[in-house]
């Protein structure tokens, strides 16, 4: 009849076949996504491992016959001995509780998660302008690519008088007066003073090469 729309019914077998195809497509998409995520994580961790090796992190953060990155390496200074810290992802003695922002602050500014200043044996001025991408890769490696080791950190063998002597070398005048007046009843005076002079922590940006950026006379025949 005119004006009527004829409806064709789909056989039950056809409906079942369409449902099977839809379910199969969904499972395929999930499997592809699931396989892509571990591959991306593996690439990120591998890049972090490469950066850690380039920075030679293991040299300072591994004691003789110690486990990788578990710290405890003694470093002699004119003021006394300090020990490298545990940077494995151990929850109690390592850096497992560091967020990526905490990790970046330690790398770029020499400030630990609890806010105390790290000794300048940690060469954070050299890492101050590490890019966000590299910080992200390093964090992924140390959190997921390094074996956690339970090993408490050792306190430095630096008497407070030696801390004051170091402070006198590096402090601004106002902080030097505070050191003299307070008698430095606790450790950390010199380290806090060192932290007053922070390096530029803005990440470096890759700039396009331009011919006129060459050093004058470079490549001259």
Backbone torsions as a table, in degrees:
resi	resn	phi	psi	omega
1	UNK	NA	147.8	-179.3
2	UNK	-67.7	140.1	179.0
3	UNK	87.3	-7.5	179.3
4	UNK	-95.4	142.6	177.8
5	UNK	-102.2	122.5	-179.6
6	UNK	-82.5	128.2	179.3
7	UNK	-105.7	131.6	177.5
8	UNK	-101.3	126.9	178.5
9	UNK	-81.0	139.3	178.2
10	UNK	-89.9	128.1	179.8
11	UNK	-58.1	151.1	-179.6
12	UNK	-57.4	-36.3	179.9
13	UNK	-64.9	-37.3	178.9
14	UNK	-67.3	-41.1	177.5
15	UNK	-60.6	-44.2	179.7
16	UNK	-62.1	-40.4	-179.9
17	UNK	-66.3	-42.0	178.6
18	UNK	-63.4	-41.0	178.7
19	UNK	-63.3	-40.5	179.4
20	UNK	-63.9	-40.2	179.0
21	UNK	-64.3	-42.8	-179.9
22	UNK	-63.5	-44.8	179.1
23	UNK	-63.3	-41.2	179.3
24	UNK	-63.5	-40.2	178.5
25	UNK	-64.8	-40.7	179.2
26	UNK	-64.2	-43.6	178.9
27	UNK	-64.6	-37.2	178.1
28	UNK	-64.5	-42.5	178.7
29	UNK	-62.8	-41.0	179.4
30	UNK	-65.2	-41.1	-178.4
31	UNK	-67.2	-38.1	177.6
32	UNK	-64.7	-43.9	178.8
33	UNK	-63.9	-41.8	-179.1
34	UNK	-66.1	-36.1	179.9
35	UNK	-76.4	-29.0	179.9
36	UNK	-72.0	-36.2	-177.7
37	UNK	-62.9	-49.7	177.2
38	UNK	-60.9	-34.3	179.5
39	UNK	-66.0	-41.6	178.1
40	UNK	-65.3	-42.4	177.8
41	UNK	-61.6	-42.0	-179.7
42	UNK	-63.1	-40.2	178.2
43	UNK	-64.9	-41.5	-179.8
44	UNK	-65.1	-44.5	179.2
45	UNK	-64.9	-38.9	178.4
46	UNK	-63.8	-39.0	177.4
47	UNK	-65.8	-40.7	177.4
48	UNK	-62.4	-39.6	177.5
49	UNK	-62.9	-41.1	177.9
50	UNK	-62.1	-43.6	-179.4
51	UNK	-67.3	-39.3	178.3
52	UNK	-63.9	-37.0	177.9
53	UNK	-70.3	-39.4	178.3
54	UNK	-64.4	-36.9	178.1
55	UNK	-81.6	-5.7	179.1
56	UNK	56.0	42.0	-179.9
57	UNK	-59.4	-35.0	-175.0
58	UNK	-66.7	-26.2	-176.6
59	UNK	-62.5	-41.5	-178.3
60	UNK	-91.4	-29.0	-173.4
61	UNK	-97.6	18.4	176.2
62	UNK	-135.0	120.2	178.8
63	UNK	-77.2	164.3	176.3
64	UNK	-58.9	126.0	-177.0
65	UNK	62.2	17.9	177.2
66	UNK	-93.5	170.2	178.4
67	UNK	-81.3	148.3	-174.5
68	UNK	-54.1	129.1	173.1
69	UNK	68.1	12.4	-177.8
70	UNK	-86.6	-0.4	175.3
71	UNK	77.9	-167.4	177.5
72	UNK	91.3	1.6	179.2
73	UNK	-73.4	121.6	179.6
74	UNK	-74.9	141.1	177.2
75	UNK	-129.4	117.4	-178.7
76	UNK	-84.3	134.2	176.5
77	UNK	-128.7	165.6	177.5
78	UNK	-60.4	-21.9	-178.5
79	UNK	-93.3	-14.9	-176.3
80	UNK	147.4	-170.0	-174.6
81	UNK	-106.7	137.4	173.5
82	UNK	-120.8	163.1	-175.8
83	UNK	-127.9	138.8	178.2
84	UNK	-68.2	157.5	-172.8
85	UNK	-99.9	163.2	178.6
86	UNK	-79.1	116.3	179.5
87	UNK	-115.6	25.2	172.9
88	UNK	-82.9	162.9	-179.6
89	UNK	-81.4	48.3	175.2
90	UNK	-85.2	135.6	-173.2
91	UNK	-69.1	-31.5	-174.6
92	UNK	-97.1	-38.4	-173.4
93	UNK	-117.5	-5.9	-178.4
94	UNK	-112.1	-143.9	-173.6
95	UNK	-115.7	22.5	-177.5
96	UNK	-60.0	-29.1	-177.8
97	UNK	-89.4	2.8	176.0
98	UNK	-74.2	131.8	167.4
99	UNK	-78.7	171.4	177.8
100	UNK	-64.7	-32.7	176.8
101	UNK	-66.6	-39.6	176.2
102	UNK	-61.6	-44.2	-180.0
103	UNK	-61.6	-43.1	179.3
104	UNK	-64.4	-38.6	178.9
105	UNK	-64.8	-39.3	177.5
106	UNK	-67.2	-41.8	-178.5
107	UNK	-67.9	-44.3	-170.8
108	UNK	-94.4	-29.4	-173.3
109	UNK	-120.0	-8.0	-179.0
110	UNK	70.3	34.4	-180.0
111	UNK	-118.8	125.5	-178.9
112	UNK	-76.5	171.2	-178.4
113	UNK	-58.2	-38.3	-178.1
114	UNK	-82.3	2.1	175.0
115	UNK	97.4	-8.0	-179.0
116	UNK	-79.3	152.5	-179.0
117	UNK	-81.4	136.1	176.9
118	UNK	-79.7	149.4	175.3
119	UNK	-62.6	146.1	-178.9
120	UNK	-66.4	2.6	167.9
121	UNK	-62.7	-27.1	170.8
122	UNK	-77.2	110.1	-170.7
123	UNK	-79.5	56.7	-177.3
124	UNK	-63.2	-26.7	174.7
125	UNK	-59.4	-29.3	179.2
126	UNK	-75.4	-21.7	-178.5
127	UNK	-104.9	2.7	-170.3
128	UNK	-59.1	-31.2	-176.0
129	UNK	-108.7	25.0	174.1
130	UNK	-61.6	137.3	-176.8
131	UNK	-68.4	158.6	177.5
132	UNK	-60.1	-38.3	-179.4
133	UNK	-64.0	-40.6	179.6
134	UNK	-70.7	-38.6	175.3
135	UNK	-60.1	-42.7	-179.7
136	UNK	-61.8	-43.0	-179.6
137	UNK	-68.0	-42.3	178.5
138	UNK	-63.0	-42.3	179.3
139	UNK	-61.8	-43.2	178.5
140	UNK	-61.4	-40.4	-178.9
141	UNK	-66.7	-48.8	-176.0
142	UNK	-70.0	-26.1	179.1
143	UNK	-86.6	-31.1	-173.1
144	UNK	-124.5	-9.5	-178.2
145	UNK	-113.8	-1.0	-178.7
146	UNK	-115.5	138.1	179.2
147	UNK	-72.5	125.5	177.5
148	UNK	-66.1	140.0	179.8
149	UNK	-130.7	127.6	177.3
150	UNK	-86.1	101.4	178.9
151	UNK	-150.1	110.2	-179.0
152	UNK	-61.6	148.3	176.7
153	UNK	-76.2	147.9	178.6
154	UNK	-96.4	140.3	176.9
155	UNK	-73.3	151.7	-180.0
156	UNK	-70.2	149.7	176.3
157	UNK	-95.8	61.3	-179.5
158	UNK	-122.9	113.7	178.4
159	UNK	-66.8	154.7	-175.3
160	UNK	-64.5	-26.7	177.9
161	UNK	-66.9	-36.5	176.5
162	UNK	-68.4	-34.1	174.9
163	UNK	-60.2	-42.2	179.1
164	UNK	-65.0	-38.5	179.1
165	UNK	-63.0	-41.4	177.3
166	UNK	-67.7	-39.0	179.4
167	UNK	-60.1	-39.2	-179.5
168	UNK	-62.4	-23.5	179.3
169	UNK	-81.0	-33.0	-168.8
170	UNK	-116.6	-9.8	-173.9
171	UNK	-79.9	152.5	166.5
172	UNK	-74.4	161.3	-170.6
173	UNK	-59.1	-39.4	-177.3
174	UNK	-63.9	-41.8	-179.5
175	UNK	-72.1	-33.4	177.7
176	UNK	-62.9	-39.8	178.0
177	UNK	-65.3	-39.9	178.2
178	UNK	-61.7	-39.8	179.6
179	UNK	-61.7	-44.2	-177.2
180	UNK	-69.1	-38.0	-176.2
181	UNK	-75.6	-37.5	-175.5
182	UNK	-81.7	-20.2	-176.7
183	UNK	75.7	7.0	178.4
184	UNK	48.6	66.1	-177.5
185	UNK	-70.9	-6.4	-179.0
186	UNK	-138.9	163.6	176.5
187	UNK	-77.1	159.2	175.7
188	UNK	110.3	-8.6	-177.8
189	UNK	-57.0	-51.9	-177.1
190	UNK	-66.9	-36.8	-178.7
191	UNK	-66.5	-41.9	177.6
192	UNK	-63.1	-36.5	-179.7
193	UNK	-66.8	-43.6	178.0
194	UNK	-57.3	-37.5	-178.4
195	UNK	-68.0	-14.9	177.5
196	UNK	-64.2	-28.8	-180.0
197	UNK	-101.5	86.9	-176.3
198	UNK	-86.7	140.1	173.6
199	UNK	-73.1	163.1	176.0
200	UNK	-65.8	115.5	-175.2
201	UNK	-99.2	11.1	177.2
202	UNK	-71.8	129.3	-178.1
203	UNK	-59.4	143.8	175.7
204	UNK	-68.4	146.2	176.1
205	UNK	-114.6	137.9	177.1
206	UNK	-74.1	123.7	-179.2
207	UNK	-103.7	142.7	178.1
208	UNK	-64.2	141.4	-179.6
209	UNK	-72.7	134.7	175.6
210	UNK	-129.1	141.7	-174.2
211	UNK	-60.0	-33.5	-176.8
212	UNK	-79.9	-0.9	176.0
213	UNK	-82.7	-4.5	-177.9
214	UNK	-67.3	149.9	177.5
215	UNK	-63.1	134.5	179.7
216	UNK	-53.8	131.6	179.2
217	UNK	88.9	-12.3	179.8
218	UNK	-67.3	130.3	178.2
219	UNK	79.4	5.1	179.3
220	UNK	-68.4	140.7	-179.4
221	UNK	-87.3	NA	NA
